Structures are given as C-alpha cells and as structure tokens.
C-alpha cells in the first residue's frame, strides 16, 4: 500500500466507465452534509483503504 514515495495510485480509466468526477462530487456532498473536518476525512479514508486491503473487498 505505502512505499517510500507515498501511496501507490493508478489513474481512473474513463474508457472502462470509471467516472472520477462523479465519485468525487458525490463523496464531497456527503462530507459537506456531515460537516466533518479534514482530519476526520483523512481518518475515514485511511480506514476505508485499510479495510479494502485487509478484506480484499475490491478486486481487479
């Protein structure tokens, strides 16, 4: 998950129907409605990433 340069990331593939703009907008709307801070948002996303890695919820 994490190397010396930071998290490994892969760009979204729009040709496969992946819509990062839609996902970002939806996530931001939820976070705004919850009125959470940036540190709470980081905590949430770290937990999501850990759960995905630990439980293999998303497969390639």
Contact map, one row per residue, 1 for C-alpha under 8 A:
111000110000000000000000000000000000000000000000000010000000
111111110000000000000000000000000000000000000000000000000000
111111110000000000000000000000000000000000000000000000000000
011111000000000000000000000000000000000000000000000000000000
011111100000000000000000000000000000000000000000000000000000
011111110000000000000000000000000000000000000000000000000000
111011111000000000000000000000000000000000000000000000000000
111001111100000000000000000000000000000000000000000000000000
000000111110000000000000000000000000000000000000000000000000
000000011111000000000000000000000000000000000000000000000000
000000001111100000000000000000000000000000000000000000000000
000000000111110001110000000000000000000000000000000000000000
000000000011111111100000000000000000000000000000000000000000
000000000001111111100000000000000000000000000000000000000000
000000000000111111000000000000000000000000000000000000000000
000000000000111111000000000000000000000000000000000000000000
000000000000111111100000000000000000000000000000000000000000
000000000001111111110000000000000000000000000000000000000000
000000000001110011111110000000000000000000000000000000000000
000000000001000001111111000000000000000000000000000000000000
000000000000000000111111100000000000000000000000000000000000
000000000000000000111111110000000000000000000000000000000000
000000000000000000111111111000000000000000000000000000000000
000000000000000000011111111100000000000000000000000000000000
000000000000000000001111111110000000000000000000000000000000
000000000000000000000111111111000000000000000000000000000000
000000000000000000000011111111100000000000000000000000000000
000000000000000000000001111111110000000000000000000000000000
000000000000000000000000111111111000000000000000000000000000
000000000000000000000000011111111100000000000000000000000000
000000000000000000000000001111111111000010000000000000000000
000000000000000000000000000111111111000000000000000000000000
000000000000000000000000000011111110000000000000000000000000
000000000000000000000000000001111111000000000000000000000000
000000000000000000000000000000111111100000000000000000000000
000000000000000000000000000000110111110110000000000000000000
000000000000000000000000000000000011111110000000000000000000
000000000000000000000000000000000001111111000000000000000000
000000000000000000000000000000000000111111100000000000000000
000000000000000000000000000000000001111111110000000000000000
000000000000000000000000000000100001111111111000000000000000
000000000000000000000000000000000000011111111100000000000000
000000000000000000000000000000000000001111111110000000000000
000000000000000000000000000000000000000111111111000000000000
000000000000000000000000000000000000000011111111100000000000
000000000000000000000000000000000000000001111111110000000000
000000000000000000000000000000000000000000111111111000000000
000000000000000000000000000000000000000000011111111100000000
000000000000000000000000000000000000000000001111111110000000
000000000000000000000000000000000000000000000111111111000000
000000000000000000000000000000000000000000000011111111111000
000000000000000000000000000000000000000000000001111111111100
100000000000000000000000000000000000000000000000111111111000
000000000000000000000000000000000000000000000000011111110000
000000000000000000000000000000000000000000000000001111111000
000000000000000000000000000000000000000000000000001111111110
000000000000000000000000000000000000000000000000001110111110
000000000000000000000000000000000000000000000000000100011111
000000000000000000000000000000000000000000000000000000011111
000000000000000000000000000000000000000000000000000000000111
